[in-house]
Amino acid sequence: MEIIINRLKYTYKLNEIVRIIISKDNDLAYNYQWKYFVVKFKDKRNLIDWANRNNIKDKNYISYEFISIETDNYFSIPIIEYFLFKHQWFLIAKGLLDQGLIIDFDPKVFSLSCYKKIGSYNDEWDRYKRYDFNINTKYKEVVFNVGSQSSLISKTQKSIDEFNGINNIKIVNSQNKVKSSKEIENGFIIANGKIKEDQEISNKGIPIDYKKRYTDLINFYNNHLKENDFGDLNFISIGFESIHPKRVSFDRNKMIFKNGNTDINPITGMRNYGVYKEAPNSSDVKFIFIYENKDDANTLYKYLKNGYKGFPGLERYVGISLTLADSTKEGGYKRFQYKSKETLLDDYELFEKIELQEEEYDDLFALVIGDFNKDEPDSVYYELKAALINKGIPSQFINYKNIRKSSVFNYHLPNISIGIHAKLGGIPWRIDSKKKKDLVIGFNQVFNRDRERFLAGSVFFDNHGYLKRTFSFPEKESKDELIIELKNAVQAFINENGNIERIVIHYYKSLSGNEKEKIDKLLRENFKITVPYAVVEINDTKSKIELGFDPQYSFGMPVSGSYLRLSRKEYLLFNNNRFKEIAPVGVKDELPLKIKIHFADESGFSHIELIEQVYEFSRLIWKGLKQRSQPATCFYAKEIAKFRAHVNREIRQNRVTQETPWII
């Protein structure tokens, strides 16, 4: 079986004398600070003369691009080897520009981006589709994908002054080139997230549809790349490349449920067998209902207690009896009805003083009903969850709108129940694989509104899903905090297991040389051991540009567990709900995960086992029945970092925060 990847081959040969043209203004394609630009050239005399004539100082920026003919409009010099890679980027961008597309020659993440008009959005904005390109000049390859299905560009030229000081605006000039608001102040405005928010324009992304995406990319290739003029660069006209994929072992798809029963699908596994391991205090736990509308609370209670449609009820589904917590007042229950979301936190303080007087509880669980968005939690969510965690009380937040959608709420109830079960320390399912006692640590990061970085981590001692420790901290507190937490994890592992054989670190970025030296020093000097370790770099935003398509499935999403080798260390891993060749109805398309493996070869790790480990951990996220693409290591770390960034204070360490996925 082959998988089609959105990658094209091209040829490149300088057939003409190419020159670099330079401008003291920002009217050309690329910007460069002068002091770094000029040092690229051995013979600088003409460049320095030009700079002196135009009063260009080291700190100034110039703009440049490439040309094949002599011109009197700009100062020019012959191209040098260093700029050949940029010349290839420029040829593709210029070819698309000549076809009438809008070009961003220098986007932050990609080699280039282009905008193709789709139609009118409203009286003020036109709608465009943005395509992003990454160009590998070493291997003469181009990868391109749809970056945005609905970019908005103003119909008329505007000034940035019209947008109330919003920063980082991109602007299209009269030449169809994208510039930043630092470079020009007037032009056709590309609406960023803040502009859309101010103008009440929806910024919700459109989910990936592989079959439609393949058609879109093929049409773009045929219309704009194949047999079009790109100067000294030509696309080889065979179209997209095909790669023979590998797959993780089928056993990595098999999960164990109650009494050792196995299934590859958590939906049918939970329905037919039940949870793998019951929550330790499932018979003792008592529930607190927190709600604004009494009818919502009564409806949720009834459905969890008695079941609803195909959902059998909380006790039959996960083995937890829905028992209400007794009030401090005789004859009542601990329940909390707040006046409004705006007063919720103030109202809770009074409730806590009366009903939660103990320092900490080990037998309570809070069900919180309100206007809460699980994808975009607000400050009320974080502060209330923090207040409950301080009392040792895990919580599940439920949007009241879902409760009132009686026709579909039965699909939410299994996810709610699995979340409750996991937060109480239960194991809904685990992978049917041999237990491996590796120390596996996931690190991740988020930025708050002030661009302050917060980091967090989750620690596992094996591949069966038992969380052993979590931590979080703001970067500004300590540059060595990651090493300190690694030291704590290693010590805890040794205390429990006697010795440590291997360490696997799931990291949100490439490990720097300095960080590697600190890890080596920690193991060598603090523990007097030499432990092999590997770092798996995991991009938690999923793959933004590389995609694969299964031609045996109408160019749809590849089977879960398939992976492609993109380079010596890089892989594309497909984690989704298509567990079989013949996919069941309702399988949702998911973007693949891009991973990069470091230090494995010299440490004796197999790339395949590290990929399979990532896949295993992706099946151990108990936020619901849906397969996640990220491994639990990085997913939990990201959610904890996000929580820490919002509350901006230490998260209390107790059994709930250290040994359960309380954050899901």
Secondary structure, 3 states (H helix, E strand, C coil): CCEEECEEEEEECCCCCCEEEEECCCCCCEEEEHHHHHCCCCCCHHHHHHHHHCCCCCCCEEEEEEECCCCCCCEEEECCHHHHHHHHHHHHHHHHHCCCCEEECCCCCCCEEEEEEEEECCCCEEEEEEEEEEEECCCCEEEEEEEEEEEEEECCCEEHHHHCCCCCCEEECCCCEEEECCCCCEEEEECCHHHHHHCCCCCCCCCCCHHHHHHHHHHHHHHHHCCCCCCCEEECCCCCEEECCEECCHHHHCEECHHHCEECCHHHHHHHCCCCECCCCCCCCEEEEEECCHHHHHHHHHHHHHCECCECCHHHHHCCCCCECECCCCCCECEEECCCHHHHHHHHHHHHHHHCCCCCCCCEEEEEEECCCCCCCCHHHHHHHHHHHHCCCCEEEEEHHHHHCCCCHHHHHHHHHHHHHHHCCCECCEECCCCCCCEEEEEEEEECCCCCEEEEEEEECCCCCCEEEEEEEEHHHCCCHHHHHHHHHHHHHHHHHCCCCCEEEEECCCCCHHHHHHHHHHHHHHCCCCCCEEEEEECCCCCCCCCEEEHHHCCECCCCCEEEECCCCEEEECCCCCCCCCCCCCCCCCCCEEEEEECCHHHCCCHHHHHHHHHHHHCCCCCCCCCCCCCHHHHHHHHHHHHHHHHCCCCCCCHHHHHCCCCC
